[in-house]
Amino acid sequence: MNDSFGTQNNIGCRKTQKRFADLDKRSTGVMNLAELTAAENHLQSCSRCATEYRLFSLQRATLDAAAAPESLMPDEHFFRGLRARIARGPEFTKARPDESWTAALLLTARQLVPAMALLLLLMIGATFLWNQPSAEVSQASVRPRERVVFSDIYDYPAPTRDDVLETLVAVEEK
């Protein structure tokens, strides 16, 4: 939506942040009244940009104070307040929870690691149980020790005890 000056009433964060220097009361900017109003409206509606603008203003004020020709001296109220704060000790305020993705990942990992460890133990236990020979296996399915192992590979009939004895006698006669 455009106003009578041809600029938009709603501007984004990036445009507002580019105009911080013009919003500062100490500077003589090139921004017209409509742009100034739009940027101020954005600062009132966007808390993130408002915080950035406060930091920008504080930085400007600090640099101006450092560049002042006369030295700045704190008054007696400053020192009274400082002594009172030191006497009270550190103030513990309720900490805000960390809203970063690393904190979310750490919280998720703390909850998932025990569950994954339990799942791994269940898988290992099931593997050991399934790989143990059961007592129900009949002796017929187990190959006897006297049977030649290679007979089932070449699809020849299994040699009997007599076949093995005849082969041994034939080898001794040579």
C-alpha positions as CSV (number, residue, x, y, z in Angstrom):
1,M,0.0,0.0,0.0
2,N,1.4,3.4,-1.0
3,D,0.9,6.7,0.7
4,S,0.9,10.1,-0.9
5,F,4.7,10.3,-1.0
6,G,5.0,7.2,-3.1
7,T,6.8,5.0,-0.5
8,Q,5.5,1.9,1.3
9,N,4.1,2.1,4.8
10,N,5.3,-1.4,5.6
11,I,9.0,-1.8,5.1
12,G,11.1,-4.9,5.9
13,C,13.8,-5.5,8.4
14,R,16.6,-5.0,6.0
15,K,15.5,-1.6,4.8
16,T,14.9,-0.5,8.4
17,Q,18.3,-1.6,9.5
18,K,19.9,0.3,6.5
19,R,18.1,3.5,7.8
20,F,19.3,3.3,11.4
21,A,21.7,6.2,10.9
22,D,18.9,8.3,9.5
23,L,16.6,7.4,12.4
24,D,19.2,8.6,14.9
25,K,18.2,12.1,16.1
26,R,21.8,13.4,16.0
27,S,22.3,12.8,12.3
28,T,21.0,14.8,9.4
29,G,19.6,12.1,7.1
30,V,18.2,12.2,3.6
31,M,15.1,10.3,4.6
32,N,11.8,12.0,3.9
33,L,8.9,12.1,6.4
34,A,7.1,9.1,5.0
35,E,10.2,6.9,5.1
36,L,10.9,8.0,8.6
37,T,7.4,7.2,9.7
38,A,7.5,3.8,8.0
39,A,10.8,2.9,9.7
40,E,9.5,4.0,13.1
41,N,6.4,2.0,12.6
42,H,8.5,-1.1,11.8
43,L,10.6,-0.5,14.9
44,Q,7.4,-0.5,17.0
45,S,6.2,-3.7,15.5
46,C,9.4,-5.7,15.2
47,S,11.1,-6.4,18.5
48,R,14.2,-7.8,16.8
49,C,14.8,-4.6,14.8
50,A,14.0,-2.5,17.9
51,T,16.7,-4.3,19.9
52,E,19.2,-3.8,17.0
53,Y,18.4,-0.1,16.9
54,R,18.9,0.2,20.7
55,L,22.3,-1.4,20.3
56,F,23.1,0.9,17.4
57,S,22.1,4.0,19.4
58,L,24.2,2.8,22.4
59,Q,27.2,2.3,20.1
60,R,26.7,5.8,18.7
61,A,26.4,7.3,22.1
62,T,29.5,5.5,23.3
63,L,31.6,6.7,20.4
64,D,30.3,10.3,20.8
65,A,31.2,10.2,24.5
66,A,34.7,8.9,23.7
67,A,35.2,11.6,21.1
68,A,34.1,14.4,23.5
69,P,36.9,16.9,24.2
70,E,36.1,17.1,27.9
71,S,36.5,14.1,30.2
72,L,33.4,12.6,31.7
73,M,33.3,12.0,35.4
74,P,30.5,10.0,37.2
75,D,28.6,11.8,39.9
76,E,28.2,10.6,43.5
77,H,24.9,8.8,42.8
78,F,26.8,6.5,40.4
79,F,29.2,5.5,43.1
80,R,26.5,5.0,45.7
81,G,24.6,2.7,43.4
82,L,27.8,0.8,42.6
83,R,28.6,0.3,46.2
84,A,25.0,-0.9,46.9
85,R,25.2,-3.4,44.0
86,I,28.5,-4.7,45.3
87,A,27.0,-5.1,48.8
88,R,24.0,-7.0,47.5
89,G,26.1,-9.4,45.6
90,P,25.3,-10.9,42.3
91,E,21.8,-10.8,41.1
92,F,20.4,-14.0,39.9
93,T,17.7,-13.6,37.3
94,K,15.8,-16.4,35.8
95,A,17.8,-17.5,32.8
96,R,16.0,-17.7,29.5
97,P,16.1,-21.1,27.9
98,D,18.6,-21.3,25.0
99,E,16.6,-21.2,21.8
100,S,19.4,-22.3,19.5
101,W,19.3,-25.4,17.4
102,T,22.3,-26.9,19.3
103,A,20.3,-26.7,22.5
104,A,17.4,-28.5,20.9
105,L,19.7,-31.1,19.5
106,L,21.4,-31.6,22.9
107,L,18.0,-32.0,24.6
108,T,16.9,-34.5,22.0
109,A,20.1,-36.4,22.3
110,R,19.7,-36.6,26.1
111,Q,16.3,-38.2,25.6
112,L,17.2,-40.5,22.7
113,V,20.5,-41.9,23.9
114,P,19.0,-44.1,26.7
115,A,16.2,-45.3,24.3
116,M,18.8,-46.2,21.6
117,A,21.0,-48.0,24.1
118,L,18.0,-50.1,25.2
119,L,17.1,-50.9,21.6
120,L,20.7,-52.0,20.9
121,L,20.7,-54.3,24.0
122,L,17.4,-55.8,22.8
123,M,18.8,-56.4,19.3
124,I,22.0,-58.0,20.7
125,G,20.0,-60.3,23.0
126,A,17.6,-61.3,20.3
127,T,20.5,-62.2,18.0
128,F,22.1,-64.4,20.7
129,L,18.8,-66.1,21.3
130,W,18.1,-66.8,17.7
131,N,21.6,-68.1,16.9
132,Q,21.7,-70.7,19.7
133,P,21.0,-74.3,18.5
134,S,17.7,-75.5,19.9
135,A,17.2,-78.8,21.6
136,E,14.4,-79.7,19.2
137,V,16.8,-80.4,16.3
138,S,16.8,-84.1,15.7
139,Q,19.9,-86.2,15.4
140,A,19.0,-87.2,11.8
141,S,19.5,-83.7,10.5
142,V,23.1,-83.7,12.0
143,R,25.6,-85.3,9.7
144,P,27.4,-88.3,11.2
145,R,31.2,-88.0,11.7
146,E,31.9,-91.0,9.5
147,R,30.2,-89.6,6.5
148,V,32.5,-87.9,3.9
149,V,31.9,-84.2,3.8
150,F,32.3,-83.6,0.1
151,S,29.7,-86.0,-1.2
152,D,26.9,-83.5,-1.1
153,I,28.8,-80.9,-3.0
154,Y,29.2,-83.0,-6.2
155,D,25.8,-84.7,-6.0
156,Y,27.4,-88.2,-5.7
157,P,25.8,-90.7,-3.4
158,A,27.3,-90.7,0.0
159,P,30.1,-93.4,0.3
160,T,29.4,-96.1,2.8
161,R,31.8,-97.6,5.3
162,D,32.5,-100.5,2.9
163,D,33.4,-98.0,0.1
164,V,35.9,-96.3,2.3
165,L,37.4,-99.7,3.5
166,E,37.8,-100.9,-0.1
167,T,39.5,-97.6,-1.1
168,L,42.0,-98.0,1.8
169,V,42.8,-101.6,0.9
170,A,43.3,-100.6,-2.7
171,V,45.7,-97.9,-1.6
172,E,47.7,-100.3,0.6
173,E,48.1,-102.9,-2.2
174,K,49.8,-100.4,-4.5
